[in-house]
Amino acid sequence: MKGTMINYEIIKKNELFKGIEDRDLKSILSCLSAKVSVYEKGEYVYMDGQSIHHIGILLKGQVVVLKEDENGNMNILSKISKGEMFGEALACAEMEISSVSVQAVEASEILLIDYKKIIRTCSSACIFHTKLIENMLKILAKKTIILNQKIEIISKRTIREKIMAFLTLQKSLANSNVFTIPYNREQLSNYLYVDRSALSRELGKMRDEGLIKFKKNRFEIIEH
């Protein structure tokens, strides 16, 4: 892990800084003691049970949020793409011990922000903090909706039902029968909590039955 330069163009697009003028961004990042760190592929940003003090905004690369089950298998809870934030729920709950792991799946650059400086007004009475807290509440509300959607998907009884629930959600998000999912097969099997081979077999059956078409991560739901 090593430091690097801050990419302001990506940071200012994050919802945490919505409504904050570009000219004020450097000042607020300084107020938040923000810094950029680089992680190699496979390196952990932090691990389950580790003490944490920062939230992250992904500036480059890709990371996943993982949780180990009782059998020692690491299951993907979410996939973080460029410009997205992670760790905010821990920040607002003031939980200093992480209940999940965050791992870089490719070389990544992450903006790390001291979470206590987001949820507590700074000594200089920074005028941006009210807006930051308002934005954070909106972000948490959206993440709660996404979590509820996942719970609904993985609560389905069969692999096919889980697949169709997941694909139907992706179709809704894309507003199109044709869409690209954010996971490869291994990641999707972890997301759905199903065996990878069983997932591939069921996808093949659904394609043969004319329910779906797919090529790698690009899918189409066939309307009948």
C-alpha positions as a Markdown table, in Angstrom:
| # | Residue | x | y | z |
|---|---|---|---|---|
| 1 | Met | 0.0 | 0.0 | 0.0 |
| 2 | Lys | 1.4 | 3.4 | -0.9 |
| 3 | Gly | 0.2 | 7.0 | -1.3 |
| 4 | Thr | -0.6 | 8.7 | -4.6 |
| 5 | Met | -2.3 | 11.9 | -6.0 |
| 6 | Ile | -6.0 | 12.6 | -5.4 |
| 7 | Asn | -8.2 | 12.5 | -8.5 |
| 8 | Tyr | -10.7 | 15.3 | -7.9 |
| 9 | Glu | -12.7 | 14.6 | -11.1 |
| 10 | Ile | -13.9 | 11.3 | -9.8 |
| 11 | Ile | -14.3 | 12.4 | -6.2 |
| 12 | Lys | -16.6 | 15.3 | -7.0 |
| 13 | Lys | -19.0 | 12.9 | -8.7 |
| 14 | Asn | -19.5 | 10.9 | -5.6 |
| 15 | Glu | -22.9 | 11.4 | -3.9 |
| 16 | Leu | -21.1 | 12.3 | -0.6 |
| 17 | Phe | -20.0 | 15.6 | -2.2 |
| 18 | Lys | -23.2 | 16.4 | -4.0 |
| 19 | Gly | -24.0 | 20.1 | -3.8 |
| 20 | Ile | -20.5 | 21.1 | -2.8 |
| 21 | Glu | -18.7 | 23.4 | -5.2 |
| 22 | Asp | -15.6 | 22.3 | -7.0 |
| 23 | Arg | -13.7 | 25.2 | -5.6 |
| 24 | Asp | -14.4 | 24.0 | -2.1 |
| 25 | Leu | -13.5 | 20.3 | -2.6 |
| 26 | Lys | -9.8 | 20.6 | -1.7 |
| 27 | Ser | -10.6 | 22.4 | 1.5 |
| 28 | Ile | -13.2 | 19.9 | 2.6 |
| 29 | Leu | -10.9 | 16.9 | 1.8 |
| 30 | Ser | -8.2 | 18.5 | 3.9 |
| 31 | Cys | -10.7 | 19.0 | 6.7 |
| 32 | Leu | -11.6 | 15.3 | 6.4 |
| 33 | Ser | -7.9 | 14.2 | 6.5 |
| 34 | Ala | -8.5 | 12.4 | 3.2 |
| 35 | Lys | -5.6 | 10.5 | 1.6 |
| 36 | Val | -5.2 | 8.1 | -1.4 |
| 37 | Ser | -3.7 | 4.7 | -1.1 |
| 38 | Val | -2.9 | 2.1 | -3.7 |
| 39 | Tyr | -3.7 | -1.7 | -3.3 |
| 40 | Glu | -2.4 | -4.5 | -5.4 |
| 41 | Lys | -4.6 | -7.2 | -6.8 |
| 42 | Gly | -5.6 | -9.6 | -4.0 |
| 43 | Glu | -4.6 | -7.2 | -1.2 |
| 44 | Tyr | -7.1 | -6.5 | 1.5 |
| 45 | Val | -8.1 | -2.9 | 2.3 |
| 46 | Tyr | -9.3 | -4.3 | 5.6 |
| 47 | Met | -10.4 | -7.6 | 7.0 |
| 48 | Asp | -13.3 | -9.0 | 9.1 |
| 49 | Gly | -12.5 | -8.3 | 12.7 |
| 50 | Gln | -9.9 | -5.6 | 12.0 |
| 51 | Ser | -10.0 | -2.2 | 13.5 |
| 52 | Ile | -10.9 | 0.5 | 10.9 |
| 53 | His | -11.0 | 4.2 | 11.0 |
| 54 | His | -11.8 | 5.2 | 7.4 |
| 55 | Ile | -14.5 | 4.9 | 4.7 |
| 56 | Gly | -13.3 | 4.5 | 1.1 |
| 57 | Ile | -14.1 | 5.9 | -2.3 |
| 58 | Leu | -12.8 | 3.8 | -5.2 |
| 59 | Leu | -10.9 | 6.0 | -7.7 |
| 60 | Lys | -9.4 | 3.3 | -9.9 |
| 61 | Gly | -9.7 | -0.5 | -10.2 |
| 62 | Gln | -12.3 | -2.7 | -8.4 |
| 63 | Val | -12.9 | -4.0 | -4.9 |
| 64 | Val | -15.4 | -6.4 | -3.4 |
| 65 | Val | -17.0 | -6.6 | 0.0 |
| 66 | Leu | -16.7 | -10.1 | 1.4 |
| 67 | Lys | -18.0 | -12.1 | 4.3 |
| 68 | Glu | -16.7 | -15.5 | 5.4 |
| 69 | Asp | -19.3 | -18.2 | 6.2 |
| 70 | Glu | -19.2 | -20.9 | 8.8 |
| 71 | Asn | -17.3 | -23.2 | 6.3 |
| 72 | Gly | -14.6 | -20.7 | 5.6 |
| 73 | Asn | -16.0 | -19.7 | 2.2 |
| 74 | Met | -15.8 | -16.0 | 1.2 |
| 75 | Asn | -19.1 | -14.8 | -0.1 |
| 76 | Ile | -19.4 | -11.5 | -2.1 |
| 77 | Leu | -21.8 | -9.1 | -0.5 |
| 78 | Ser | -21.2 | -6.3 | -3.0 |
| 79 | Lys | -19.0 | -5.2 | -5.8 |
| 80 | Ile | -17.6 | -1.6 | -5.6 |
| 81 | Ser | -17.0 | 0.2 | -8.9 |
| 82 | Lys | -15.0 | 3.3 | -9.7 |
| 83 | Gly | -16.5 | 6.4 | -7.9 |
| 84 | Glu | -18.5 | 4.3 | -5.4 |
| 85 | Met | -18.1 | 4.4 | -1.6 |
| 86 | Phe | -17.8 | 1.6 | 1.0 |
| 87 | Gly | -17.7 | 1.5 | 4.8 |
| 88 | Glu | -20.2 | 4.2 | 5.3 |
| 89 | Ala | -22.6 | 2.1 | 7.4 |
| 90 | Leu | -19.7 | 1.4 | 9.8 |
| 91 | Ala | -19.0 | 5.1 | 9.9 |
| 92 | Cys | -22.5 | 6.1 | 11.0 |
| 93 | Ala | -22.8 | 3.3 | 13.5 |
| 94 | Glu | -19.3 | 4.3 | 14.9 |
| 95 | Met | -18.2 | 0.6 | 14.7 |
| 96 | Glu | -14.5 | 0.5 | 14.8 |
| 97 | Ile | -14.3 | -3.3 | 14.2 |
| 98 | Ser | -15.2 | -4.4 | 10.7 |
| 99 | Ser | -17.8 | -7.2 | 10.3 |
| 100 | Val | -16.7 | -7.7 | 6.6 |
| 101 | Ser | -13.6 | -7.8 | 4.5 |
| 102 | Val | -12.8 | -5.5 | 1.5 |
| 103 | Gln | -10.4 | -6.9 | -1.1 |
| 104 | Ala | -9.0 | -5.4 | -4.3 |
| 105 | Val | -9.7 | -7.8 | -7.2 |
| 106 | Glu | -7.4 | -5.7 | -9.4 |
| 107 | Ala | -4.9 | -3.0 | -8.8 |
| 108 | Ser | -6.9 | -0.2 | -7.1 |
| 109 | Glu | -6.6 | 3.4 | -5.9 |
| 110 | Ile | -8.8 | 4.3 | -2.9 |
| 111 | Leu | -9.5 | 7.7 | -1.3 |
| 112 | Leu | -9.6 | 7.0 | 2.5 |
| 113 | Ile | -11.5 | 9.5 | 4.7 |
| 114 | Asp | -11.5 | 9.6 | 8.5 |
| 115 | Tyr | -15.1 | 8.7 | 9.2 |
| 116 | Lys | -15.2 | 10.5 | 12.6 |
| 117 | Lys | -14.6 | 13.8 | 10.8 |
| 118 | Ile | -17.7 | 13.2 | 8.6 |
| 119 | Ile | -20.1 | 12.6 | 11.4 |
| 120 | Arg | -18.7 | 15.1 | 13.8 |
| 121 | Thr | -18.6 | 18.9 | 13.3 |
| 122 | Cys | -15.0 | 20.0 | 13.0 |
| 123 | Ser | -13.5 | 22.5 | 15.5 |
| 124 | Ser | -13.4 | 25.2 | 12.9 |
| 125 | Ala | -17.2 | 24.9 | 12.4 |
| 126 | Cys | -16.8 | 23.9 | 8.7 |
| 127 | Ile | -19.9 | 25.0 | 6.8 |
| 128 | Phe | -19.8 | 21.8 | 4.7 |
| 129 | His | -20.6 | 19.3 | 7.4 |
| 130 | Thr | -24.4 | 19.7 | 7.4 |
| 131 | Lys | -24.4 | 18.9 | 3.7 |
| 132 | Leu | -22.1 | 16.0 | 4.1 |
| 133 | Ile | -24.3 | 14.4 | 6.8 |
| 134 | Glu | -27.4 | 15.0 | 4.7 |
| 135 | Asn | -25.7 | 13.3 | 1.7 |
| 136 | Met | -24.6 | 10.4 | 3.9 |
| 137 | Leu | -28.1 | 9.8 | 5.1 |
| 138 | Lys | -29.3 | 9.6 | 1.5 |
| 139 | Ile | -26.5 | 7.2 | 0.6 |
| 140 | Leu | -27.3 | 4.9 | 3.5 |
| 141 | Ala | -31.0 | 4.9 | 2.6 |
| 142 | Lys | -30.2 | 3.7 | -1.0 |
| 143 | Lys | -27.8 | 1.1 | 0.3 |
| 144 | Thr | -30.5 | -0.3 | 2.6 |
| 145 | Ile | -32.8 | -0.7 | -0.4 |
| 146 | Ile | -30.1 | -2.6 | -2.3 |
| 147 | Leu | -29.5 | -4.8 | 0.7 |
| 148 | Asn | -33.2 | -5.6 | 1.0 |
| 149 | Gln | -33.2 | -6.5 | -2.7 |
| 150 | Lys | -30.4 | -9.0 | -2.2 |
| 151 | Ile | -32.1 | -10.5 | 0.8 |
| 152 | Glu | -35.2 | -11.0 | -1.4 |
| 153 | Ile | -33.1 | -12.6 | -4.1 |
| 154 | Ile | -31.2 | -15.1 | -2.0 |
| 155 | Ser | -34.3 | -16.0 | 0.0 |
| 156 | Lys | -35.7 | -17.8 | -3.1 |
| 157 | Arg | -35.9 | -21.5 | -2.7 |
| 158 | Thr | -34.3 | -22.8 | -5.9 |
| 159 | Ile | -31.2 | -21.8 | -8.0 |
| 160 | Arg | -33.5 | -20.9 | -10.9 |
| 161 | Glu | -35.7 | -18.7 | -8.8 |
| 162 | Lys | -32.6 | -16.9 | -7.5 |
| 163 | Ile | -31.2 | -16.4 | -11.0 |
| 164 | Met | -34.5 | -15.1 | -12.3 |
| 165 | Ala | -34.9 | -12.7 | -9.4 |
| 166 | Phe | -31.4 | -11.4 | -9.9 |
| 167 | Leu | -31.8 | -11.0 | -13.6 |
| 168 | Thr | -35.2 | -9.3 | -13.3 |
| 169 | Leu | -33.6 | -6.8 | -10.9 |
| 170 | Gln | -30.8 | -6.1 | -13.4 |
| 171 | Lys | -33.4 | -5.7 | -16.2 |
| 172 | Ser | -35.3 | -3.2 | -14.1 |
| 173 | Leu | -32.1 | -1.2 | -13.3 |
| 174 | Ala | -31.1 | -1.2 | -17.0 |
| 175 | Asn | -34.7 | -0.5 | -18.2 |
| 176 | Ser | -34.0 | -3.0 | -20.9 |
| 177 | Asn | -34.4 | -6.8 | -21.6 |
| 178 | Val | -30.7 | -6.7 | -22.6 |
| 179 | Phe | -28.2 | -5.8 | -20.0 |
| 180 | Thr | -24.7 | -6.5 | -18.6 |
| 181 | Ile | -24.4 | -7.9 | -15.0 |
| 182 | Pro | -21.6 | -6.7 | -12.7 |
| 183 | Tyr | -20.3 | -10.2 | -11.8 |
| 184 | Asn | -18.4 | -13.0 | -13.5 |
| 185 | Arg | -19.6 | -16.6 | -12.9 |
| 186 | Glu | -17.6 | -17.1 | -9.7 |
| 187 | Gln | -18.7 | -13.8 | -8.3 |
| 188 | Leu | -22.3 | -14.4 | -9.2 |
| 189 | Ser | -22.3 | -17.8 | -7.5 |
| 190 | Asn | -20.9 | -16.2 | -4.4 |
| 191 | Tyr | -23.5 | -13.4 | -4.6 |
| 192 | Leu | -26.3 | -15.9 | -4.9 |
| 193 | Tyr | -24.8 | -18.3 | -2.4 |
| 194 | Val | -25.0 | -21.3 | -4.8 |
| 195 | Asp | -22.4 | -23.7 | -6.2 |
| 196 | Arg | -20.6 | -22.4 | -9.3 |
| 197 | Ser | -21.1 | -25.6 | -11.3 |
| 198 | Ala | -24.8 | -25.8 | -10.3 |
| 199 | Leu | -25.2 | -22.1 | -11.4 |
| 200 | Ser | -23.6 | -22.8 | -14.8 |
| 201 | Arg | -25.8 | -25.9 | -15.3 |
| 202 | Glu | -29.0 | -24.0 | -14.5 |
| 203 | Leu | -28.0 | -21.1 | -16.7 |
| 204 | Gly | -27.5 | -23.6 | -19.6 |
| 205 | Lys | -30.9 | -25.1 | -19.0 |
| 206 | Met | -32.6 | -21.8 | -18.9 |
| 207 | Arg | -30.9 | -20.8 | -22.2 |
| 208 | Asp | -31.9 | -24.2 | -23.8 |
| 209 | Glu | -35.5 | -23.6 | -22.7 |
| 210 | Gly | -35.6 | -20.2 | -24.3 |
| 211 | Leu | -35.9 | -18.2 | -21.1 |
| 212 | Ile | -32.7 | -16.3 | -21.5 |
| 213 | Lys | -29.7 | -15.6 | -23.8 |
| 214 | Phe | -26.3 | -14.8 | -22.6 |
| 215 | Lys | -22.7 | -14.3 | -23.6 |
| 216 | Lys | -20.3 | -13.9 | -20.7 |
| 217 | Asn | -21.7 | -11.1 | -18.6 |
| 218 | Arg | -24.3 | -9.9 | -21.2 |
| 219 | Phe | -27.8 | -11.2 | -20.7 |
| 220 | Glu | -31.2 | -11.0 | -22.4 |
| 221 | Ile | -34.4 | -12.1 | -20.8 |
| 222 | Ile | -36.7 | -13.5 | -23.5 |
| 223 | Glu | -40.3 | -12.3 | -23.3 |
| 224 | His | -43.0 | -14.9 | -24.2 |
